[in-house]
C-alpha cells in the first residue's frame, strides 16, 4: 500500500508543474543577471520569472543565489 503522505506529496509536485521550467544548469547560467537586476532595485522575479520559480523550488540554487547576493553586498558592489 502507498503511504498517503508520499501520495499527496507526489500529487502536489504534479500540480505545481509548469508548461515551461528551467533546470539547475540554466538557472545557474542566469543567476548573475538575476542578482544584478535585483541589486539595481528592479523586480528580478518579474523580469525573470522562470529563474524566480526555480529558486523557489530548488534549495541548492537558492543557496547559490543567496551566497552570491551576500558576497556582492559584502564587497560593496551592491
Residue frames as a rotation matrix with the C-alpha (Angstrom) as fourth column:
UNK 1
0.581 0.814 0.000 0.00
0.814 -0.581 0.000 0.00
0.000 0.000 -1.000 0.00
UNK 2
-0.188 -0.611 0.769 1.21
0.573 -0.704 -0.419 3.52
0.798 0.362 0.482 -0.85
UNK 3
-0.503 -0.085 -0.860 1.86
0.814 -0.381 -0.439 5.86
-0.291 -0.921 0.261 2.04
UNK 4
0.509 0.837 0.200 -0.78
0.859 -0.480 -0.176 8.61
-0.051 0.261 -0.964 1.96
UNK 5
0.557 -0.366 -0.746 1.76
0.078 -0.870 0.486 11.34
-0.827 -0.329 -0.456 2.76
UNK 6
-0.591 -0.793 0.147 4.00
0.161 0.063 0.985 10.34
-0.791 0.605 0.090 -0.12
UNK 7
-0.271 0.592 0.759 1.00
0.958 0.240 0.155 10.13
-0.091 0.770 -0.632 -2.45
UNK 8
0.756 0.577 -0.308 -0.12
0.576 -0.811 -0.105 13.64
-0.310 -0.098 -0.946 -1.50
UNK 9
0.144 -0.803 -0.579 3.42
-0.069 -0.592 0.803 14.98
-0.987 -0.076 -0.141 -1.97
UNK 10
-0.709 -0.376 0.596 3.64
0.504 0.322 0.802 13.48
-0.493 0.869 -0.039 -5.47
UNK 11
0.177 0.860 0.479 0.25
0.984 -0.169 -0.061 14.94
0.029 0.482 -0.876 -6.40
UNK 12
0.705 0.028 -0.709 1.39
0.254 -0.943 0.216 18.36
-0.662 -0.333 -0.672 -5.14
UNK 13
-0.368 -0.916 -0.159 4.54
0.029 -0.182 0.983 18.17
-0.929 0.357 0.093 -7.27
UNK 14
-0.542 0.253 0.801 2.46
0.829 0.315 0.462 17.29
-0.136 0.915 -0.381 -10.32
UNK 15
0.546 0.836 -0.050 0.07
0.826 -0.548 -0.130 20.17
-0.136 0.030 -0.990 -9.64
UNK 16
0.548 -0.403 -0.733 2.98
0.003 -0.875 0.484 22.63
-0.837 -0.268 -0.478 -9.44
UNK 17
-0.337 -0.671 0.661 4.48
0.692 0.300 0.656 21.53
-0.638 0.679 0.364 -12.76
UNK 18
0.167 0.297 -0.940 4.58
-0.317 -0.887 -0.336 24.35
-0.933 0.355 -0.054 -15.30
UNK 19
0.962 0.186 0.199 4.48
0.140 0.288 -0.947 24.26
-0.234 0.939 0.251 -19.10
UNK 20
0.467 -0.857 0.216 7.97
0.104 -0.190 -0.976 25.80
0.878 0.478 0.001 -19.13
UNK 21
0.960 -0.281 -0.006 10.52
-0.014 -0.067 0.998 25.27
-0.281 -0.957 -0.068 -16.39
UNK 22
0.412 -0.895 -0.170 14.27
-0.601 -0.126 -0.789 25.58
0.685 0.427 -0.590 -16.19
UNK 23
0.730 -0.265 -0.631 16.74
0.513 0.822 0.248 23.23
0.453 -0.504 0.735 -14.59
UNK 24
0.701 -0.505 -0.504 19.67
0.408 -0.295 0.864 23.93
-0.585 -0.811 -0.001 -12.32
UNK 25
-0.276 -0.869 0.411 22.17
0.877 -0.053 0.477 24.42
-0.393 0.492 0.777 -15.17
UNK 26
-0.114 0.307 0.945 20.06
0.713 -0.637 0.293 27.06
0.692 0.707 -0.146 -16.89
UNK 27
0.890 0.439 -0.127 19.26
0.383 -0.565 0.731 28.74
0.249 -0.699 -0.671 -13.59
UNK 28
0.374 -0.836 -0.401 22.95
0.623 -0.093 0.776 28.91
-0.686 -0.540 0.487 -12.68
UNK 29
-0.415 -0.518 0.747 23.74
0.908 -0.279 0.311 30.46
0.047 0.808 0.587 -16.08
UNK 30
0.079 0.577 0.813 21.16
0.462 -0.744 0.483 33.20
0.884 0.337 -0.325 -15.45
UNK 31
0.439 0.166 -0.883 21.95
0.896 -0.001 0.445 33.79
0.073 -0.986 -0.149 -11.77
UNK 32
-0.613 -0.728 -0.307 24.41
0.735 -0.668 0.116 36.67
-0.289 -0.154 0.945 -12.30
UNK 33
-0.763 0.380 0.524 21.88
0.153 -0.681 0.716 38.58
0.629 0.626 0.461 -14.37
UNK 34
0.275 0.906 -0.320 19.10
0.549 0.125 0.826 37.85
0.789 -0.403 -0.463 -11.87
UNK 35
0.153 -0.310 -0.938 21.21
0.958 -0.187 0.218 39.16
-0.243 -0.932 0.268 -8.98
UNK 36
-0.853 -0.510 0.112 22.26
0.519 -0.805 0.288 42.24
-0.057 0.304 0.951 -10.96
UNK 37
-0.349 0.818 0.457 18.63
0.200 -0.412 0.889 43.08
0.916 0.401 -0.020 -11.69
UNK 38
0.501 0.569 -0.652 17.68
0.727 0.132 0.674 42.60
0.469 -0.812 -0.347 -8.05
UNK 39
-0.141 -0.658 -0.740 20.57
0.917 -0.369 0.153 44.72
-0.374 -0.657 0.655 -6.77
UNK 40
-0.861 -0.152 0.486 19.63
0.395 -0.802 0.449 47.51
0.321 0.578 0.750 -9.19
UNK 41
-0.799 0.592 -0.107 16.31
-0.237 -0.473 -0.849 47.82
-0.553 -0.653 0.518 -7.40
UNK 42
-0.370 0.674 -0.640 14.23
-0.866 -0.001 0.500 46.34
0.336 0.739 0.584 -10.19
UNK 43
0.350 0.609 0.712 11.87
-0.768 0.622 -0.154 43.38
-0.537 -0.493 0.685 -9.79
UNK 44
-0.650 -0.713 -0.263 14.04
-0.745 0.529 0.406 40.41
-0.151 0.460 -0.875 -10.77
UNK 45
-0.607 0.491 0.625 11.18
0.169 0.848 -0.502 37.98
-0.777 -0.199 -0.597 -10.20
UNK 46
0.506 0.828 -0.242 9.05
-0.032 -0.262 -0.965 39.82
-0.862 0.496 -0.106 -12.72
UNK 47
0.261 -0.502 -0.825 11.90
-0.922 -0.383 -0.058 40.22
-0.287 0.775 -0.563 -15.20
UNK 48
-0.529 -0.531 -0.662 12.96
-0.661 0.747 -0.071 36.57
0.532 0.400 -0.747 -14.96
UNK 49
0.279 0.778 0.563 10.02
-0.960 0.202 0.196 34.54
0.038 -0.595 0.803 -13.66
UNK 50
0.740 -0.017 -0.672 11.48
-0.142 0.973 -0.181 31.15
0.657 0.229 0.718 -14.61
UNK 51
-0.395 -0.912 -0.109 14.59
0.067 0.090 -0.994 31.80
0.916 -0.399 0.026 -12.52
UNK 52
-0.469 0.289 0.835 12.45
-0.841 -0.436 -0.321 33.01
0.271 -0.852 0.447 -9.62
UNK 53
0.635 0.771 -0.053 10.28
-0.734 0.623 0.270 29.91
0.241 -0.133 0.961 -9.82
UNK 54
0.411 -0.557 -0.722 13.32
0.146 0.822 -0.551 27.64
0.900 0.121 0.419 -9.90
UNK 55
-0.642 -0.672 0.369 14.86
-0.217 -0.303 -0.928 29.40
0.736 -0.676 0.048 -6.89
UNK 56
-0.033 0.739 0.673 11.58
-0.985 -0.138 0.104 28.93
0.170 -0.660 0.732 -5.03
UNK 57
0.850 0.485 -0.208 11.62
-0.476 0.875 0.093 25.19
0.227 0.020 0.974 -5.72
UNK 58
0.571 -0.712 -0.408 15.34
0.403 0.677 -0.616 24.35
0.715 0.188 0.674 -5.58
UNK 59
0.963 -0.175 -0.207 17.18
0.148 -0.300 0.942 24.74
-0.227 -0.938 -0.263 -2.29
UNK 60
0.158 -0.974 0.161 20.62
0.835 0.219 0.505 24.25
-0.527 0.055 0.848 -3.81
UNK 61
-0.202 -0.187 0.961 20.19
0.809 -0.585 0.057 27.00
0.552 0.789 0.270 -6.40
UNK 62
0.778 0.529 0.339 18.58
0.218 -0.733 0.644 29.25
0.590 -0.427 -0.686 -3.79
UNK 63
0.709 -0.602 -0.367 21.66
0.465 0.008 0.885 28.80
-0.530 -0.798 0.286 -1.59
UNK 64
-0.252 -0.796 0.550 23.90
0.959 -0.128 0.253 29.77
-0.131 0.592 0.796 -4.53
UNK 65
0.172 0.430 0.886 21.75
0.553 -0.786 0.275 32.83
0.815 0.443 -0.373 -5.15
UNK 66
0.967 0.248 -0.052 21.83
0.170 -0.481 0.860 33.89
0.189 -0.841 -0.508 -1.51
UNK 67
0.366 -0.911 -0.189 25.60
0.706 0.140 0.694 33.36
-0.606 -0.388 0.695 -1.31
UNK 68
-0.321 -0.449 0.834 26.21
0.908 -0.398 0.135 35.43
0.271 0.800 0.535 -4.46
UNK 69
0.487 0.603 0.632 23.91
0.346 -0.797 0.494 38.18
0.802 -0.022 -0.597 -3.22
UNK 70
0.938 -0.151 -0.312 25.60
0.282 -0.189 0.941 38.25
-0.201 -0.970 -0.135 0.18
UNK 71
0.041 -0.991 0.129 29.09
0.900 0.093 0.426 38.29
-0.434 0.099 0.895 -1.37
UNK 72
-0.217 -0.091 0.972 28.25
0.742 -0.662 0.104 41.23
0.634 0.744 0.211 -3.62
UNK 73
0.782 0.523 0.340 26.70
0.152 -0.688 0.710 43.15
0.605 -0.503 -0.617 -0.74
UNK 74
0.765 -0.534 -0.359 29.75
0.493 0.128 0.860 42.43
-0.414 -0.836 0.361 1.47
UNK 75
-0.241 -0.910 0.338 32.17
0.932 -0.119 0.342 43.71
-0.271 0.398 0.877 -1.17
UNK 76
-0.278 0.207 -0.938 30.14
0.123 -0.961 -0.249 46.88
-0.953 -0.184 0.242 -1.61
UNK 77
-0.996 -0.077 0.036 29.18
0.040 -0.045 0.998 46.06
-0.075 0.996 0.048 -5.18
UNK 78
-0.340 0.940 0.018 25.52
0.934 0.336 0.121 46.10
0.108 0.058 -0.992 -4.20
